[in-house]
Amino acid sequence: MLLDGDVHGRYGGRTESEAGYRLTMALAVAVSQPGREWTFARWWEVLVLRPTAGGAWARTLRSRKGERYAEGKLGEMLAKARRFVGSSGTIACRVDGVVEVVGVREAVERAVWRGSSGGIDEKNLTARLRLAERSGGLDHQVSVRQLAELIGCAKSTVEASNTRLRAAGWMRLISAGVGKNCGSQWVLRVPPVVAEAGGAAPGHLPAAGERGAGGVPAMHTPSLSTRSLDKVMAHDAFHHFGHGASGARLLACLDPLDGADVPALALASGLHRTTVRRRMNKLIADGLVEEADGLFYLPRHLAGLGGEGLQPDEEQLVRVAEERGTNGLGERRRQRHADQRAGYQRWLEHRARRSAENRRPARPPLRLVPEGAVDPVTGELLDDAWRGWDTSDPARPVWRDHLTRPAVEACA
């Protein structure tokens, strides 16, 4: 980024100056990492004295406002970046950020999520984990409509899920997205209650593998894979009117070799046994699940090679969606969200235009000394009515006696 500039446009702004400031600030954070901090002399040399693409804004700043101002500005930016890096946890590389995401993913998979609302919350965190892995850390940026498309539900459902997850401590809002093409900034975390309880929700048995877990033999204890859930939860076949979130979660619990019965699936998913039995019957009817001797298995054609988990067959899911009458509902949702975004952009443009039209013209500055009373070139007083006044400030003329009286009294 220092040599080539912002090639991908990640630090763009409303103006070139704002984009240059954001790019320079990102570079300041990059050169302020613990143990690898740059000195100000090296920072100044790379940005200003060398023809690097990342230092174009700094060189422009130097030519416009002088070298002393540019030194102070770049020094303040470097100090601000070091304070920011010092206040956050040390991340030496991208791998450290991914390790934090894996820790949250394991906590989500260990937790027991109750009913339909719990299933939506689990899908919400699953979609956010995908975004967090892409960004390389627990912080990520996403809008409500974008999240609804990733999950496969309505916008109001996502808003209710966000409220529940924030109250439970699974995530924290950093900044709300306001304006054009700006999503909200979030950060994921593991609630202390979940971390201490080993992931088991109140009123449930401990999660599989934790101390006190029982009721199901270890060889038949399934575990929900969020990576498998992420591959099918937004498909039309698992729409609310199709197999639903419960069907997607149960499918993500199955394995092609180790079978699971109804009590084991109920324990892993947090659903009631009658709900599990009803959903499994529908999945078996559509060829998504196989049953043998009271145990449920993932079909071989849906199992990935090398332990990759669920690998859905797109043609089969489309056929299931057509039979369930849910094919095309996801595309309708995306089109509806696109229309809402376009309407919002038009409203922003209309508001800006109306504000510009209704903005009152700037009032002229107040001037007590009229024009022509003083020669603007020589400063000679042309109007005898203002003799004895200090007219250096036309808005605040001062009687000269007030300026000389303290000196006279002091001499006296």
N, C-alpha and C positions, 0 to 999 in steps of 0.2 A: 504493500500500500504506500510505503514511503517512496519507492522508486517509480511505480506506475500510476499512483493516484487512486481515487475511488472508482475503480473500473466497473464494479457491479452496482454503483449508486446506492450503497447502504447508508451513507451519511449525507444524503441530499437534504437540502432545506428549501425554504421559500425563495431565497435569493442566493446568489453566488457567494456573498459574504457569509451568510449563515452556514452554507454547506462547507465553506473553507474552515470556519471556526470549529464545526463539529468534527471534521476530519482531523484537524490539528489537535483537538482535545482527545480524540481516540488514539492518536499517536503518542500523546503525552502519557496516557494511561499505559500504553504498551511499553514505554521506556522507563516506567516507574515500578516495575515488578520487583519484589524483594530479592535482594542479592544481585540484581542486574540493573540497578538504577544508573541512569546517565547523569553526568554532570551538566550544568547549564552551558558550559563552554562547548561541549560536544553537541548538545541540543541546538544551540545557536548556529554552530558551524553546519550541521546537516540541513537545517531548514533554510537558513538565510544565505550562507556563503557558498553553498553548493547548488547546482541547478536541478534539484530533485522535484519531481511532480508533486509530491506531498507537501512541499514547502512553498508552493506558489502563493498561497494566501499570506504566509508570513512575509515573503518578499514584497508583496503588494502593500502590506501594512507598513513596512519600513519605508517604502518610497512615498506613501501618502502622508504619514504622520511623523516621520523622522525616526532616527535610530534609537534615541533615548526612549521614546514611547514604545517602540516595538520590543526593546529589551525588557521594559517593565511588564508589558502585556504577556509576552511569552514566559517570563519568569513566574508571573501569577498563575498562568495556566499549568505550568509544570508543578508548582507547589500545590495547587488544587488537586491535580491528579494524584500526587503522592499522599495527600490526606485521604482521598477516596480509597486508594488501594490499601492504606494502612488501617482503615476502619472496617474493611471486609476480610473475609477469610482468604488465606493464601492458596492460590490455585497455580501450580507450576506449569500445567499443560492442560490440554483438552481432556486427557484421560481422567484427571482428577474430577472435572465437572461431570463426566459420564458416570464415574463411580458414585457420586452423590445421587444422580438420577436412578441408578440401579438400586440404591438403598431405599428410595421412596417406592420404586416399583415392587420390591420385595414386601414392603409394608402393606401396600395396597393388595397384593395377592394373598397375604396372610390374614388380612382383616375379613370379617364376616359382614356382608352387606344385606340388610333386611329388605325384603319385598321389592316392589316396583321402584319406589323412590331410591332405595339403596342400589338397585341395578343402574339407575340413571347416574347416580353419583359415581359409581365405579366406572361407567363408560366415560363420564366427564374427566376423571383423573387419567384414564387410559389415553384419551385423545391429547390431554395436556402433556403426558409423558412422551408422546411422540414428538411434540413440538419442543419439549425441553431437550431431548436427545439431539434434535436438529440444531438447536441454538448452542449446545455444548454446556449447559448448566441448568440449574433449577429455575432460573428466571426465564420468562417467555412472554411474548406479546400475541394476543389473540382477541378478536371481537366476538360478541355474542352470536351473531349470525354465522360467522365462520365456524365457531364451535358447534352450533346446531347442525351444520352440514357434516362436520366430522363425526358427530355422535349419531345423527339420524333421528332427530326429534325436533319439536317446535322450539321457537325462540323463548317463549315464556317458560317452558320446561327447563331450559338451560339456566335462565335467570333464577328460578327457584332452587336449582341444584347448586348454583354458585353461592347462594345465601346459606344453604345448609353446610356446605363444605367450609366456608369461611368461619361459621360459628363453631364447627367441630375442630378447626385448627389445621385443616389439610393444606390450606393455601392462604396467602396474604396479598391484598391488593396494594401495589406500589403506586400506580398512577392511573387514573381513569382516562380512557381515550376520548378526546374531544376534537372535533374538526374533521378535515378531509383525510380519508385513508389512514386513520390512526386508531389502532386497537388499544385495549387496556393492557397495562404491564402487570404481570403476576409473578409470584414466586411460590414454588411448592415446598412443603416441609412435612415432617412426620409429627403428628400430635404426641405430646408426652404421654398421654393416657394409653394410646395405642402402642407406643414403644415399650412402656412398662408392662403392659398386659400381654405382650407377645402377639399382638394383632387381633386378639379375640374381642368381639364386641360384648358389652354387658348383657348377661342373660344367655350367652352361648357357651358352648364348650370351647376350650382353647384350640387354636388353629392346629392343623396337622404338623407334626414334628415338634410342637412345643410341650413343655412339661405339663402333665395333667390331661393331655389329649387321650381320648378313649372312645369306645362305642363302636369303632370301625377298625378292623384289622389294618395293619400298615400297608399290606400289599393291595388292598382295595380302597385306599384313601386317595381320592383324586384331588387335584389342586387346579384352580383356575389360572390359566395363562393369559395375562393381559395382552401379550403379543398376538395370540390367536384371536382374542376378542376384538382387537383393533382391526383385524382383516375382514370381519363380517358384520360388525355392529351397525355400520352406516348403509348396508345394502338394503334394497327394497324388500328382499325376502324376509328381513328381520325388522320390518316396519311394525308400528304399534298394532296395525290391523292384520299383520302376518304372524310370524313366529315371535315377534316382540323381543324386548331386551332379555327376557328370561330364556328364550330359546337360544339366543346368541351366547349367553353366559354358560348355559348347560353344554352347548356344543364345544365351548372353549375348555371345558373340564374333562373331556373324554380323551381316551388314548386308544390307538389301534390294537394294542397287545394286552393291556391290563384293563379288565372290565370293571365297571362300577355299578352298584345297585342303587335303588331309590334312596335309602337312608344316607348312603355316602354322598350322593349328589346333593341331597338336601343340606347336609352338614357343610359341604364345600361352598355352596352357593347362597346359603341363608334363606332359601325358599322353603315353603311348606311341601310336605311329601305329596299331597294331592296335586299341587301345582307342578311339581316335577314329573309326576306320572302323566298328567294331561299334556304337558309340553313334549315329553318324550314320545308319546303316541303320535303326535302330529309330525315330529321330526322323522320318526320311523316311516310314516306313511309317505313322506316326500323323499325318502331315500337318503337322508342326511345322517341317520344313525342306524346301527345294526344291533339287534338284541339276540342273545343266546343264553339260555339257562338262567333267565332273570337278571343278567348283566348286560350293560350297554357298552358298545364299542364304537369307536370312530371308524368309518369305512376306510378301506385301504386307499381308495382313489382320492380321499381327502387328506391323507396323512403325508406330510412332507418327508423327503429323504434326509437321513442323517440327523434325526431329532429336531427338525425345523418346526415342528408343531403342525397346526392346521394350515392346509393349503387349499382354499376353497376353489371349486370348479365354477367358473363364471357362467358357463352355459347352463349348468344345472340350477344355479341360483336364479338366473333369469327365468328359467322355466317354472321354478317354484313360485317366483313372484307373480308370474302371469296366472298361474292356477289359483293363487291366493287373492288375486285382484289388487296387488300393491305395486305392480310394475309401473314405473314412471312417476311415482309420488316423490321420489328424491329429486328428480329433475324439475318437477313443479316447484318444490321448495327452493331449489337453487335459483330458478327463474324469478320466483317471488322476492327472494332476498336481493337479487340483482336490480329488480325494479325499485325496491325500497331504497337501495343505495343510490340509484340514479335520482330518485325523487329527493333524497336528502342533499345530494350535491346541488341540484337545482335550487333547493330552498336556501342553501348557503350562499349561492351566487346572487339570488334575489335579495337576500338580507343585506349583503355587502353593497349591492347597487342602490338599494333604498337608503342605506346609511350614508352613502356618498351624496345622494341627491338631497337628503334632509340635513346634511351637515351645514351649519351656519358658517358664513364667511368669517375669517379671523378679524377680530376687532383691532383697529389701529391702536398702537400704544398711547397711553395718556401723555399729553404734552402740555405743560403749563406755560412754558416759555414759547411764544409763537414763533413761527418761522419768519426769518428776516430781522429778528431782534439782534442776532449775533451773526457776524460774518463767518461762514463755515470754514473758510480757508485760513484767515488770519486770526480769528477769534476776537476781532474788534467789536465793541459794543456799538450798535447802530441806533438803538432806541434808548433815549435818556430816561424813560420811565423805569428801566431795569438797572439804572446806575446804583451801585452799592450792593448788588446781589451777585452771588456766585452761581452762574448759569452753566457750569460745566455739565450738570445733569439736567436736561430740559424738563424731566418729569419731577424733579425735586430741587427746585432752586432754594438756596440758603442765604439769608441775610449775613453780610460779611461781618457785622458787629458781633454776631454769635461766634464767629470763628476767631476773632481777635480778642474778645473780652477776657478769656482765661489768661492769656499772656499778659495783658495790661494789669489785671488784678495780681498776678504773680510778681510783676515788677514793682507794683505798689507795696 
